[in-house]
Amino acid sequence: MLNLVSALLKLLSFNYFVSNTMKIVNYKIHTPVMTFILIIFVLSELLISIIILYSSIIYLCLLLIVILLFVIATLSLVPSLIKKKQFNCGCYGIYIKSKISNGKIIENFVYILFLTAYLILYEESKIFSYTYVLSFVFLCIRIIFLLKKERK
């Protein structure tokens, strides 16, 4: 976001930006060449900032949709759990059988919590990697548990 503001402010005072940059480089580059380089620089900074902002918005919207899908899937399991119907929920296709249970509801709830935490604490650094690492570990443990349960 700072890059976007910086690029816009440079464009609004472009002549000042050029003259200041010329001072910084001790006038060792000809003004027309430096002006061309700085135009490319500022436009690149602006374009990259817009692309990052736009993809972040799209990513956050998709994340909201995924959270909504998990909420709907979890809520759709509750009536069957209440009626104590025991059948495969089909969550992992036909390859891993996962019966509807309190564990399945808890599993979905944990995923919803991970995704919601990421949405609330959206940063592209530490939260991103920790959330996905924890989700991956949780999913692996769940799949191993289901596979062991299926073999018995």
N, C-alpha and C positions, 0 to 999 in steps of 0.2 A: 504494500500500500504506500509505503514511503517513496518507493521508486516512481509510482504514478504521480504523486504530488510533486516530487522533484522534477520530473520530466515536464509536467504542465507549467510549473513556475519558470523553468528554463526557457520554454517556448514563449511565455509571456514577456520575458526580458532577454530575448535571444541575443541582441546586440551587446548587452552587458556581459552575457555569458561568453561570447566570442572574445571580446576585448580582455576580459579577466583571464581567460585561458591563454590568450596570447602573452599576457604578462607572466603567467606561470611557466610557459615554455621559453621565456626570454626572446620572443619574436624570432625564433629559429626556423619556424615554418611559415611559409607565405600565407597571407591572410585568406585568399580564395581557397587554398588547399585546406587550411585549418577550418574554415567555415563549412566546407563540404564534409570533412570528417566529423565535425560537431553536429551537423544536421543528421548524418547517419547515426551518430551516437545517441542523440536525443530521441529520434524516431524509434530506434531499436529499444531504448529504455521504455518508451511509452508503449510500444507494441507488446513487448514482453510482459509489462505490468498488466495490460488489458487482458492478455491471454491467460495469465496466472489468475487474475481476479475472476474472469469468466469461467475458467475450468474449476475454480474453487466453488463457485456458486452452483455449477452443474453437479459437482461431486457431492456437495452438501444436500442438494435436492435428491439425488439418487440415494444417499445415505438415509434420508428421511423416509423414502419409499421402502427401502429394505427394512427399516425399523417397523414401519406400518405393516409390512408383510409378515414379519415375525409376530407382531401383536395379534394379527388376524389368525395366523396359524395356531398360536397358543390358545386363543379364545375358542377356536373351533375344536380343540382337543378337550376342553373342560366338560362339555355335556357328556361325551363318551366316558370320561373318567368318573363323572358323578353317577352315571348309569352302570358303571363297572363293566363296560363292554371291553373284552380283551381281544384285540386284533392288532395287526401290524398297521402302524400309522403311515407307512410308505414314505417316511421322511428321507430315507437314503435309497429309495428305489427298491428293486427286488433283491439287491445284493447283500444288504445288511438289514436283518429284521429288527425292528425297534417297536416294542409294544407300547401302547398308550399307558402311561403311568405317571406318578408324581415326579419321578426322575426326569421324564421327558418335559414336563411343565417347568421344572427347575432349570433344566438345560436351556430351554428357550428363554426363560427369564434372565439367565446369566448372559446369553447372547444379546438380549435387549439392553441389559445394563451396560455391557461393553460398548455397544454401538451408541447408546445414548451418552455415555461418558465421553466417547470420542467426539460426538457431535457438540457437546457442551464445551469441552476443553480443546476444541479444534486448533491444533498446531501441527505443522508439518514435520516436527522434529520428534521429540521423545514420546509424546502421547501416542502418536501414530504407530511407532514400532512396538511399544509396550502393549498396546491394545491388540494388535494383530498377533504378536508373539503369544500373549496369554490366550487369545481365541484359538490359535492353532494348537497350542498345548492342550487346552480343554477339549477340543475336537478330537485330537489323537487319543487322549485318555478315554473319551466316550466310545470311539470306534473300537479300541482294544477291548474295553469292557463288553461291548456288544458282541464282538467276535468270540470272546471267551464264553460268554453266556450262551451263544448259539451252539457252540461245540458240546456243551453239557447236555 
